[in-house]
Amino acid sequence: MRIKLDENIPFKLVDILNQMGHEADSVPQEGLSGQNDELIWKTAQEANRFLITQDLDFSDIRKFAPGTHYGLLLIRLYNPGRDALVEKIQMIFQTEKVESWQGCFVVATDYKIRVRRPKI
């Protein structure tokens, strides 16, 4: 899976996800730190990448409707420290069938994962 990590996701996950067989990069790697969300989104989509973020600006399912993009994972943890984020995202990628999330709008909290799939 081709993945782009937003700047609010620990950089350490690039190596972890790559070691798991994915192709991950990050917003800071591309010199896009501090850029507006529209540019981040456009860059991820142009590169056919699944975006992982904590940014609530990406939470509008109407704007980011399943099937209109390469996929979006919004992480919403009660205590979103670096270690908690790394642990949660690593666990998700070890236990879930994330490859089936292409084009999906996914929200992960401390207790559940909601996957909104494209309408067929």
N, C-alpha and C positions, 0 to 999 in steps of 0.2 A: 504494500500500500504506500502511495506517495503522500507524505504528511508535511504540513507546515505548522510549526509551533509559534503562536503569538508571543510577543515579548513578555507577557505576564505568566508564561509557563517556563519552569526552570530549564535552562540550556542543557543541563545534564541528561535530559530525556532524549536529546538528539542521538547521543551515543547509545543509550539503552535501546531505543526503538530501532536504530540501525543494526544493532547486534541481534535483534529479534527478527531480522530479515526485511524490515521496512526501509523505505528511502525517506528519511526525515531531514528537514532543515528548519531554520528558524528565521524569524523576522530580523533579529540583530545580525545574523550572518550575512544578510543581504543589505545591510546598512539602512534598514527601514524603521529603526527604533524611533518612536515619537511621531511617526507619520499618521495621517488620519486613517480611520477604519476603512473608508472606501478604497484607498490605495492598497491597504493590506489585503482586503478581500479580492480586489482585482488581480493582484500579483499571485495570490494563491490559486485563483481560478485559471489564470493564464498558464500556470504551471501544472494544471490538473491535480492539485493537491487538496487533501482533506485537512481542514483547518481545526486546530485545537486551541481553545481560548477560554479565559474566564470573563471576558469583556461582555457586559450585559447589553452593549450596543448590538450584539449579534443574537439577541434573544427573541427577536420578532419573527415568529414562524411565517407570518404573511410575507415579510420581506425576503426571508431565506427559506422559501417553500421547498419541501423535499422534491427532488427531481429537477430542480433548476440550477444545481451546482454539484460540485464533486464531493460534498459532505462537510458537515460541521459538528464538532463535539464541544459543547459548552459545559465546563466543569464548574459546579457550584457546591463548594464545601463550606461547612460551618466555620472551621479554622483552616483557611487555605495557606498554611505555611509551605515553604519549599519542600520539606520532607514529606508532608502529607500529600502534596500534589504529585510528587514523584511516585510515592507509594500507590496512590489511587490510580494514576494513569497506567503505571506498569502493571498493576493487577488487572485493570480492564483489558489491556492488550494481551495478557496471558490467559484470561478466562473467557473472554467473549469472542464471538465470531465477527471481529471488526471488519474483515474483508467484505462482509455483506452490508456494511454501512455506507458504501459508495452512494452518493446522492441523498443520504439521509440527514435529518436534523436530529441530533442526539443530545440529551441533557443527562449528565451524571451528577448525582448528589451523594451524600454520605451513605444513603440507604438504598437508592435504586437508580436504575438506568432506564430512561424512556427513549425509545427509538421511533421516530416518525419516518415512515418509508414513503417513497413516491407512490402516488395513486396510479394504479394500472388501468 
